[in-house]
Structure formats: C-alpha cells, structure tokens
Amino acid sequence: QMQLVESGGGTVQAGGSLRLSCAASGRFFSRFHMGWFRQAPGKEREFVATINSSGDSTKYADSVKGRFTISRDNAKNTADLQMLSLKPEETAVYYCAASISNGVELDAVGVYNFWGQGTQVTVSS
C-alpha cells in the first residue's frame, strides 16, 4: 500500500548539515503518520523524529531536539528531515517509516507499518 524511498544522504564534516527527503507512493499518504529512525552498525534502530498525519504535531528524540526538524508536504507525498550541527556519533543509516496506527505513541519502531530502504549519513570528525 505504501512504498518509501529516502534520498539526500551523504558525507559531511562535523557541524555540517544535511536534508533528507522521503518520497512516498500510495493513494493515502495524508492518512499516515511519518517517522525518521536511524541505525548505526551493531546498534538497535533508534527513534529520531515523527510527525502526525496532518502535520500539526511533532516529536523528537532528546538528542536531536533543537537541531533537527521534521516536516511533510501532503500535496507532494514527501516527508523531510532537516539536520543541523551534525555530530560524528550520528553516523548511521537513516530510515523513513509510515504508520497507520491511531492512539499510539509514534516514537517506537513497532508502530510503523512501512519502511524505506535507508540512506547512509556519515559525519566525519
């Protein structure tokens, strides 16, 4: 029902910025809540940010609050993650995900139904 493709990853120096984009295919993008997660080698996938279906509510991991911004454009079927002041420890594969769940917290991997293939973000020191 939903396919997600991330883009915008790459290599930046510490303190630099990247903007990731998630393009979604499907008829009902505006009904889905969207999230961004990241996973470093040997570590669990962790929550980064989420935005609800209408775009009027967001939530961020404490570690990125104030530096990252999640947004969506329901007319374009996209969800973006603007990342500022990147740190080397934030090197990871970044994934976008979509959830059809209602009445649940959106900071857990288990509530997301569809996932993209991921895009590599490398922050050099």
N, C-alpha and C positions, 0 to 999 in steps of 0.2 A: 504493500500500500504506500510505502514511503521509501525513497532512496535518497541518501545524503552523500554529498561529495564536498570534502574540505579542500581549501586551497589557501595559499598565502604563507605557508611555512618557509623556513629558510634559516640561514645563519646570521646572527647579529652579535655585535660586541656587547658586553655587559653595559647596562644603561641605555641600550637602544630600544627601538620599538618595532613591533610588527602588528599587522592587522590580518586576522584570519577571517575567512569567509566560508560559510556553509550554504551550498545550493541544494535545495530540496525539490524533488519531483513528486507529484501527487496532487490530488484534487483538493485536499482539505488541510493544507499547510496551516491555515489560520486557526485550526482547531487544536493544534499540537502545542504543548509546552516544549521549549527547547533548552538544551543544556550543553555546556562545554566541560570536558573532562581531560585529564592528561595522565600519561603513564610513562614513567621512566623505567629503564631496564632493571629487572629484578624487583620492582616495586608494584604495589597494588595500584589500580586505576583510582584516581582521586578526583573529587569534585572541584571545579573551578568557578563556574557561574551558571546561572539559569535565568530564564525569562519566561513569563507565562504566555499563554496563547494570544492574549490581547496586547501584550507588551507594556502593561501598566504596573508590573511588579517584577522586581529583580532581586537576586540573592547572590552573594559572593562568598567564597572561602575567605577566612580572615587573612590568610597570607597574601591575597591579591587585592583586597579591598583598598580602594583609593588609587590603584594603578591600572586595573583592568576595567573595561566597560563592555557589557554585552548589549546587543541591540538586534532588532529584527525589522524586516520590511515585508509585510504580508503581501503587498502587491507584487513584489519581486520573488517571493518564496526564498528569502535568504535570511540567515542569522549570522551576525558578525561578532568577533571578539577583538576589541582593540586592546593591545597590551603595551604598556609604557614601563620604562625603567626596568627592563628585564634583567634577571639575575641568573648566573650560571646554574644554580640549583634548579632552575625552572626548565632546563633542557629536558625534553620529553616529546613523545608523540601526543599530539592534541587531537581529540575526537569531538565531533558534534553528535548530538543524540536528540531524539524526539520521543515525547511521551504523550499517550492518550489518557493517562490517568487523571482522575479528579479527586480532590480531597486528600491528597497525599503531599508529603514533603518532597521537593524536587531536587534535593541535594544528595540523593542516593542512586547508585547505578542501577539498582533493582527495579526502579520505576520507569525506566526508559525502554521502549519497545524497538526502536530502530537506531542503528549506529552507522556512522560513516567509516571509511577505511583508515582515517587518520592522516595527519600531516606532521612532518618532523619539524620541530623547532629546536635549534641549537644556539645556545648563548655562550659565547666564548669569553674567557677571562683575560 
